[in-house]
Amino acid sequence: MKNEHLLIIRFSAMGDVAMAVPVVYALATQYPHLRITVLSKPFARAFFEQLAPNVGFMEADLKTEYNGVKGLNALYRRLVAKNFTAIADFHDIIRSKYLRMRFNIGNYRVAHIDKHRAGKRRLVDADNKELVQQPTSFQNYADVLAQLGYPVKPNFCSIYPPEGAPLRLLPATIGEKRPFQQWIGIAPFAAHVGKIYPVELMEQVIVQLIHLHPSCRIFLFGGGGNERQILDQWVERYTNCINASALAGGLSNELIIMSRLDVMVSMDSANMHLASLVACPVVSIWGATHPYAGFMGWNQCADNTVQVNLSCRPCSIYGNKPCMRGDWACLHGITPESIVERVEANLTATEKLIKSVF
């Protein structure tokens, strides 16, 4: 069909929006006649703006400009003017449900995500836990498209070429990567305490990596407030460390840096998904949460997950619940050595690939 124009709605946290990228890319490349507009928060522009020629981005701030029913009605009027032929709700929250209702009344083709909440509840049940892999967010998004008549097959590798983002795009403050020099990323924070590896143990990871690779550079990723203070302390103590988030000056530049890393160490957090979008291998650390909930990074190897087996795990889908034991054994039980071991495995694989080229 000609003049098909699909609206994809996904707000929420950065990691959830990032997980839509591989699915939107598959849709765009397998249906080149289809116009696609992604409606999300302003930060997501960096994900979709250059993704494919037939993908556009539309930002909307639901807390300010489009707050409340009056704001949503204004947003709906703005969307209707775009002449969409189908609506894909990747979010299924109150605000997107309201927009969906308006589109349904207008006789648009509309489909929404199934988050498989019942299966996730059984996954974290304290008494009758069922450790069963839940459908991934990628599959859930793809299912929405299939309902609208756009089944897709996975074909996404990276938002950049295989060699990574062009070197000229790297911020000058980062400097150049020397031959055979290891570039390691560490993103030690997450939105909830149940997903954060203890800071003192992560510092031991840094110490061990520097000992093994004295010339390596360790790029630290994190936000503001207390997070930045901790990262700056590490930079002061260890000359190998650089506060990448502070120097990058924005999400786009952080993605460029990640595309040049040999490996990233991350929590179950947005940075795991950001690194996945640029084909960087991620050693992911899981505490209260679990990969079975369906939030593993795109194309990431299961061998690179670091976690301990406890009868209480997982106790939370998002890591936002208090520890029922009171000691966060799921995180404190992970040794720095186990993380370093996985980092080493990835660095060894990278070194072998480089040597084969040279």
Long-range contacts (C-beta under 8 A, 24 or more apart in sequence): 1-33, 1-85, 2-33, 3-83, 3-85, 4-31, 4-33, 4-34, 4-35, 4-85, 4-86, 5-34, 5-35, 5-36, 5-37, 5-82, 5-83, 5-84, 5-85, 5-86, 6-34, 6-35, 6-36, 6-37, 6-84, 6-85, 6-86, 6-87, 6-88, 6-148, 6-150, 7-37, 7-39, 7-79, 7-82, 7-84, 7-86, 7-87, 7-88, 8-36, 8-37, 8-38, 8-39, 8-88, 8-90, 9-39, 9-40, 9-87, 9-88, 9-89, 9-90, 9-91, 9-96, 9-99, 10-38, 10-39, 10-40, 10-44, 10-90, 10-91, 11-39, 11-40, 11-41, 11-60, 11-62, 11-91, 11-93, 11-95, 11-96, 12-91, 12-93, 13-191, 13-270, 14-43, 14-44, 14-270, 14-273, 14-274, 15-269, 15-270, 15-272, 15-273, 15-295, 16-137, 17-41, 17-43, 17-44, 17-47, 18-47, 18-270, 18-273, 18-274, 18-276, 18-277, 19-137, 19-138, 19-141, 19-273, 19-295, 19-298, 20-47, 20-90, 20-137, 20-141, 21-47, 21-48, 21-51, 21-156, 21-159, 21-277, 21-298, 22-138, 22-154, 22-156, 22-277, 22-298, 23-138, 23-141, 23-142, 23-145, 23-152, 23-156, 24-48, 24-51, 24-52, 24-55, 25-51, 25-52, 25-55, 25-155, 25-156, 26-142, 26-152, 26-153, 26-154, 26-155, 26-156, 27-145, 27-150, 27-152, 28-52, 28-53, 28-54, 28-55, 29-155, 30-152, 30-153, 30-155, 31-150, 34-150, 37-82, 37-84, 39-79, 43-251, 46-250, 46-251, 46-252, 46-255, 47-159, 47-277, 50-159, 51-159, 58-82, 62-95, 69-98, 72-98, 72-99, 73-102, 75-99, 76-102, 76-103, 80-106, 84-108, 85-109, 86-110, 86-111, 86-148, 86-149, 87-111, 88-112, 88-144, 88-145, 88-148, 89-113, 89-144, 90-141, 90-144, 109-148, 111-144, 111-145, 111-147, 111-148, 112-144, 113-140, 113-141, 113-143, 113-144, 114-140, 114-143, 115-140, 116-140, 116-294, 120-293, 120-294, 120-317, 123-290, 123-292, 123-293, 123-314, 123-317, 124-314, 124-315, 124-316, 124-317, 126-312, 126-315, 126-324, 129-311, 131-290, 131-292, 132-292, 133-291, 133-292, 133-294, 134-292, 134-293, 134-294, 135-294, 136-294, 136-295, 136-296, 137-294, 137-295, 138-298, 139-294, 140-294, 156-298, 156-299, 157-279, 157-299, 158-259, 158-277, 158-278, 158-279, 159-255, 159-277, 159-278, 160-255, 160-256, 160-259, 160-278, 160-279, 162-279, 164-259, 164-260, 164-278, 165-255, 165-256, 165-259, 165-260, 165-278, 169-253, 169-256, 170-253, 170-256, 170-257, 170-260, 171-247, 171-248, 171-249, 171-253, 171-256, 171-257, 173-247, 174-242, 174-244, 174-247, 174-248, 174-257, 177-217, 177-260, 178-215, 180-351, 180-354, 181-215, 181-216, 181-217, 182-213, 182-215, 182-216, 182-217, 182-262, 182-347, 183-216, 183-217, 183-219, 183-260, 183-261, 183-262, 184-209, 184-213, 184-216, 184-217, 184-218, 184-219, 184-261, 184-262, 184-263, 184-264, 184-265, 184-343, 184-347, 185-218, 185-219, 185-220, 185-221, 185-244, 185-257, 185-258, 185-261, 185-263, 185-264, 185-265, 185-266, 185-271, 185-275, 185-280, 186-218, 186-219, 186-220, 186-221, 186-264, 186-265, 186-266, 187-220, 187-221, 187-222, 187-264, 187-265, 187-266, 187-267, 187-269, 187-271, 187-272, 187-275, 188-220, 188-222, 188-230, 188-265, 188-267, 189-222, 189-223, 189-227, 189-267, 189-269, 190-267, 190-268, 190-269, 190-319, 191-269, 191-318, 191-319, 191-320, 192-288, 192-316, 192-318, 192-319, 192-320, 193-319, 193-328, 194-287, 194-288, 194-289, 194-315, 194-316, 194-319, 194-320, 194-321, 194-323, 194-328, 194-330, 194-331, 195-267, 195-268, 195-269, 195-286, 195-287, 195-288, 195-289, 195-319, 196-267, 196-287, 196-331, 197-267, 197-285, 197-287, 197-331, 197-334, 197-339, 198-328, 198-331, 198-332, 199-230, 201-332, 201-334, 201-335, 201-336, 202-336, 203-234, 204-336, 205-265, 205-336, 205-339, 205-340, 205-343, 206-234, 206-238, 206-240, 206-241, 207-238, 208-336, 208-337, 208-340, 209-340, 209-343, 210-238, 210-240, 212-340, 212-344, 213-347, 214-240, 216-240, 217-241, 217-242, 218-242, 219-244, 219-257, 219-261, 220-244, 220-245, 221-245, 221-254, 221-258, 221-271, 262-346, 262-347, 262-350, 263-343, 263-346, 263-347, 263-350, 265-339, 265-343, 268-295, 268-319, 272-297, 272-300, 273-297, 273-298, 276-300, 281-346, 283-339, 283-342, 283-343, 283-346, 285-331, 285-334, 285-339, 286-314, 286-330, 287-319, 287-328, 287-330, 287-331, 287-334, 288-313, 288-314, 288-315, 288-316, 288-319, 288-321, 288-323, 288-328, 288-330, 288-331, 289-314, 289-316, 289-317, 289-318, 289-319, 290-314, 293-317, 303-342, 303-345, 304-342, 304-346, 306-334, 306-338, 306-339, 306-342, 307-334, 308-333, 308-334
